[in-house]
Amino acid sequence: MIINYRDKVREHLLSEMQKGNLQPGQNINLASVSRKLKISVTPIREALTQLQQSNIVKAIKNRGFVIAKVSPEEAKNLYELVAHLEVLALEESQFDTKSIEKLKTQRDLIAQSKTSIDRVNAYMEFHRLLTKNYKNDVFQQILKDLKTRVFFYERAFMANESFHYNSNDQHDAIISAIEDDNIPSAILVLKMNWMLIQNYLEKQLVVI
């Protein structure tokens, strides 16, 4: 059995971000990761080198690996790319009653979230459910890496309550369109949803 150290390390970094233990620009302690994952430092270093391709981490001379910092330019490129990929997945997906019910449940969890981190996690899960029916392993791996990077932006800037009310309305519209088997309408609202997020983030990034 081949162990995918890259995915194990990526999942660990995402978990630490979700807990607030890792922030953009922060050093990654290889010894600490090694202890927690029970993996030697060498494959961890190799995995981090691979994760540079998705801009999740950066290697800095005399500092080792750090979580990549956020920037307005990356936000624009990242969110545009993720939006296009989710549209592709939606175009190629079939939704049964069970899939739609899961989307509704997740939409409700977003609305019921008490903290910004819970809200972001629930929001990210909604979009995972929206794209998971596209059965393309290469696509899913690329999107998973991109979404890990997206989490940094979501975690840092998505505490605004009014923003999420608008986003939730769009989630309702996406689900309704899918129920009506009107994928073109669902795609249109999905694009609007990502544009809303991108515009909001770019305004936030200007002031940091």
Buried (B, 14 or more C-beta within 10 A) or exposed (E): EEEEBBBBBBBBBBEBBBEEEBBBEEEBEBEEBBEEBEBEEEBBBEBBEBBEEBBBBBEEEEEBBBBBBBBBEBBBEBBEBBBEBBBBBBEBBEBEEEBBEBBBEBBEBBEEBEEBBBBBBBBBBBBBBBBBBBEEEEBBBBBBBBBBBBBBBBBBBBBEEEBBEBBBEBBEBBBBBBBEEEBEBBBBBBBBBBBBBBEBBBEBBEEE
